[in-house]
């Protein structure tokens, strides 16, 4: 049987996504720093960018 899936909290996801958006580190460096797969980082980054438009449109 495979191992249990890791669940990440919203605060951690936001922190990693913000680091990815800033672009000060590559995704590979963020993977090494946080131990999260690059697909997750790219997904969280995309979700953060898509969610920002809702903040400014008043739908948040």
Secondary structure, 3 states (H helix, E strand, C coil): CCCCCCCCCHHHHHHHHHHHHHCCCCHHHHHHHHCCCHHHHHHHHHHHHHHHHHHHHCCC
